[in-house]
Every structure is written in structure tokens, then in C-alpha cells.
Amino acid sequence: MNRFRRAAGFFMLAACLFLAGHIAVDAITRRARASALGALGAADMPLAAVRPRPLSGNPEGINLNTAAREELMALPGMSGSLADALIAQRGLMPFHFVEDLDIVRGIGEKRLGMLVQHGYVGEGP
């Protein structure tokens, strides 16, 4: 039994040394890449302008990512429990398109069509 423990110990030592070597090589490679970017002057270059995300839905309506419960309940076919479910879902992850609302339980194709007419999805809070 002692022989197996010793073999397992050597195996664990070899695995730890291999992992440490891999981490060291990775760190050296990352540092070399960073210094190469610095030598090229990439740090001094301005960042490209980011275009805002296009709106999805009716821009004259309400923003479904920021609307309060009362505003959501003013939409046709929207109940209090459905407004709460929508608020809970956007709390997990903001919507990017009005069509993303179909993951909320209770919003089907018909209700989604009404929401597209009366609301939009813009930037979240």
C-alpha cells in the first residue's frame, strides 16, 4: 500500500509542476503581448466611436426597459402580474429587442404585437 501512496504523491507533484509551468508561460506570454502593444503606441490611439443600439419598437411609446409598473399596466392587455413578471425578467437581463419579451410567461404573439405598437426597448437603467 505504501508503494501506491508514494506513486500517487509523485504523480500529484508532477501535475502541480506542470500546472505551475503552464501558468508561468501564460503570464510571460501575456506580458510580452502587452509590451508589444505598448511599443506600437496602441495605448495612445483613440477608441473607435460606438454607435448607439437601434431602438426596437415604437419610439413614441414607453421604454419597456425603464418603465414603472404603473406605466406598464397602462399598456393594453397588461395586468399587474404580467407587469411584475416583465420587471423581474428585465432585472435579470435588460431586453435588447421588443421580440425578447416573448420569454416572459404570458406574453404571446398577440400581446407582443400590441407591445411593439405601444412601446420600445431602449437602453436600460
C-alpha positions in Angstrom: 0.0 0.0 0.0 2.9 2.4 0.8 4.2 2.0 -2.8 0.9 3.2 -4.2 0.8 6.2 -2.0 4.3 7.2 -3.0 3.4 6.8 -6.7 0.3 8.9 -6.2 2.4 11.5 -4.5 4.9 11.7 -7.3 2.0 11.9 -9.8 0.5 14.8 -7.9 3.9 16.6 -7.7 4.4 16.2 -11.5 0.9 17.5 -12.2 1.4 20.5 -9.9 4.8 21.3 -11.5 3.2 21.0 -15.0 0.4 23.4 -14.0 2.8 25.9 -12.4 4.9 25.9 -15.6 1.8 26.4 -17.7 0.7 29.4 -15.6 4.2 30.9 -15.8 4.3 30.6 -19.6 0.9 32.1 -19.9 1.9 35.1 -17.7 5.1 35.7 -19.7 3.1 35.5 -22.9 0.5 38.0 -21.8 3.2 40.4 -20.6 5.0 40.1 -23.9 1.8 40.9 -25.8 1.1 43.9 -23.6 4.5 45.3 -24.1 4.3 44.8 -27.8 1.0 46.7 -27.9 2.6 49.5 -25.9 5.6 49.6 -28.3 3.2 50.1 -31.2 1.6 53.0 -29.5 -1.8 51.3 -29.3 -2.4 52.7 -25.9 -2.3 56.3 -27.3 -4.7 55.6 -30.1 -8.3 56.9 -29.6 -11.1 54.3 -29.3 -13.5 53.9 -32.1 -16.8 55.6 -31.7 -19.6 53.2 -30.6 -22.9 53.7 -32.3 -25.9 53.5 -30.1 -28.0 50.4 -30.3 -31.0 51.0 -32.6 -34.4 51.2 -30.9 -36.8 48.3 -31.3 -40.5 49.1 -31.4 -42.3 52.4 -31.4 -40.1 55.3 -30.3 -43.1 57.4 -29.4 -44.2 54.8 -26.9 -42.7 54.0 -23.5 -39.3 52.4 -22.9 -40.0 48.9 -21.7 -36.6 48.6 -20.0 -37.2 51.6 -17.7 -41.0 51.9 -17.4 -42.5 51.8 -13.9 -45.2 49.2 -13.0 -48.0 51.8 -13.4 -46.7 52.8 -16.9 -46.6 49.1 -18.0 -50.1 48.5 -16.6 -51.4 51.4 -18.8 -50.5 49.4 -21.9 -53.4 47.4 -23.5 -53.6 43.8 -22.3 -51.1 44.3 -19.5 -52.1 43.1 -16.0 -50.3 43.7 -12.7 -48.9 40.2 -12.5 -47.6 40.4 -16.1 -46.0 43.8 -15.4 -44.3 42.3 -12.3 -43.1 39.4 -14.4 -41.7 41.8 -17.0 -40.0 43.9 -14.4 -38.5 40.8 -12.8 -37.2 39.5 -16.1 -35.6 42.8 -17.1 -34.0 42.9 -13.7 -32.1 39.7 -14.6 -31.1 41.0 -18.0 -32.4 44.1 -19.9 -34.2 43.5 -23.2 -32.4 44.2 -26.4 -35.4 44.0 -28.8 -39.2 44.1 -28.2 -39.2 40.5 -29.5 -37.2 39.4 -26.5 -40.3 40.0 -24.4 -41.7 36.7 -25.5 -39.6 34.9 -22.9 -41.9 36.5 -20.2 -44.6 34.0 -19.4 -47.9 35.3 -20.5 -46.6 37.3 -23.5 -47.5 35.6 -26.7 -47.6 36.7 -30.3 -50.8 38.8 -30.0 -49.7 40.7 -26.9 -46.2 41.1 -28.4 -47.8 42.7 -31.4 -49.6 45.2 -29.2 -46.4 46.0 -27.2 -44.5 46.7 -30.5 -47.1 49.3 -31.3 -47.1 51.0 -27.9 -43.6 50.6 -26.6 -39.9 50.3 -27.5 -36.8 48.8 -26.0 -34.0 51.3 -25.4 -31.1 51.4 -23.1 -31.7 50.0 -19.7 -31.2 51.9 -16.4 
